[in-house]
Amino acid sequence: MEREEIASVVRKYLVEVVGDLKESDLDMSRSTKELGANNLDIVEVVSLTMRELKVKVPRSELNKLSNMNGLVNLLYESLQEKTSKASATT
C-alpha cells in the first residue's frame, strides 16, 4: 500500500469524526488541535484507520506524533514491516 492511500484513509476518518472539518480544508502538516480534533477524536480516527488497514501501532509511538503526516508515516512504516515479515515467512 502506498503512503498516499494511507493518507486518504486517515483523511476520510478525520472528516467523518471531526465536526465541521472538510476534506478540502485538511492540511496534514497541521496538528490535531489545529484541525479541531480533541483527544477522543484522534483515538477514534486512529482506531478506525488501523482497523481498516489491518495494522497495529504501539500507543507509545502515537504519543510522539505532532501532526497527521506523522501518523501517516507511522502507519506506512508499520504496514511495510508487516508486509516484509509476511514475505519472510512464506
N, C-alpha and C positions, 0 to 999 in steps of 0.2 A: 504494500500500500504506500502510495506517495504522500509526502508531507502535506500537499495541498488538499488531498482527500480527507486527511485527518483534520485539517483546519476547517474544512467545510462542515464536518460533523460537529466540531466544537462550536462553530458559529450558529449552526441550526439549533443546538440546545441552549445557547446563550439567549438567542432571540425568543425561544419558547419559554424559558424560565424567568428571565429578567423583564419585568413590565416596562413598557414604553421604549424598548430598545428595538431599533430597526436594523436589519442586516446592512443597509446602505450606510448607516451611521457607525458601523462596527469597525474600530481601529484596534487591531490585535496587539499593537505595541503599547496600548494603554493598560493601566492596572484595572483590576476588577472593580475597585471602588470608583474609579473614574468612569467606568461603564455603568455604574449604578447598581452593581451587584453586592449583596451582603454575603456574609459567610455561608449561610444556609443555601443561598442561590448557587454559590460556587460548588458546594458539596454535591448538590443535585446535578449540576452541569457535568462535573467530573464523573459522578456515578453513572449517569446516563451514557456519557461518552465511552467510558470503559466497558460498560455492558455491551454497547453496540459494536465496539472494536474487538471485544473479547480479549482484553488485556488488563492486567492489574499493575498499579503503580504504588509503591510504598508511600504511606502518608507522610513520612519524614521528608521525602523528596518533594511532595506537594507544598509543604510549608516553605520551601526555599524559592518558590516561584514569585516573580514580581509582575508578570503580565501574561496575557493569553498566548503570546508567541512562545513563552517559556513552557506553558502547558502543552502546546502542540509539539514542541521539540522533545519534551519528556515522553509523551505518548509515542512519538515516532521512534525514538531510541528504544523504548520498551518493546514495541512491535518488531523492530529489527532484531533485537536479542531473542525474542520468542521465535521468530522465523529461523534464525540461524541455529538455535537449539533444536528445533523440529527437524531441520535439514540434517543435522549431525546424527540424529538418532535413527534416521531412515536409511 
